[in-house]
Amino acid sequence: MKLKPLFDRVVVKEITQEETTVGGIFLPTAAKEKQEIAVVVAVGEGGVIDGKDVEMIVNVGDKVLYSKYAGSTFKIDGEELTIIKQSDILAVVED
């Protein structure tokens, strides 16, 4: 299934964390802190939203940091995806 977000929405997929620490300690899922870093998988077209022109500045494939409680999470085709507003993105991560 292909998603096409509307207006200023962005679809992101959380980047999975390592299961063990550098020292080799296994971390169960419940002990891991949720990471708000994700890769952008789809971007809306922007446009006029609440009377303001919104230009989309993130692109598919960008790694981004986003607000902790932002967006809505859905499971689509077995993948967990989150739909957020572009304004909830705090930074683009550059390698």
SULFENSUL-V288344 format. One line per field, one symbol per residue. ss: DSSP state (@ for helix, = for strand, . for the rest). burial: 1 if it has 16 or more other C-alpha atoms within 10 Angstrom, else 0. A space follows every 10 residues. Layout:
BEGIN
ss=???
burial=???
END
This chain:
BEGIN
ss=........== ====.....= .....=..@@ @.....==== ===...===. .===...... ..====.... .=====..== =====@@@== ===..
burial=0000101111 1111000000 0000000000 0000011111 1111010000 0001010100 0011110000 1000000000 1111110110 01000
END
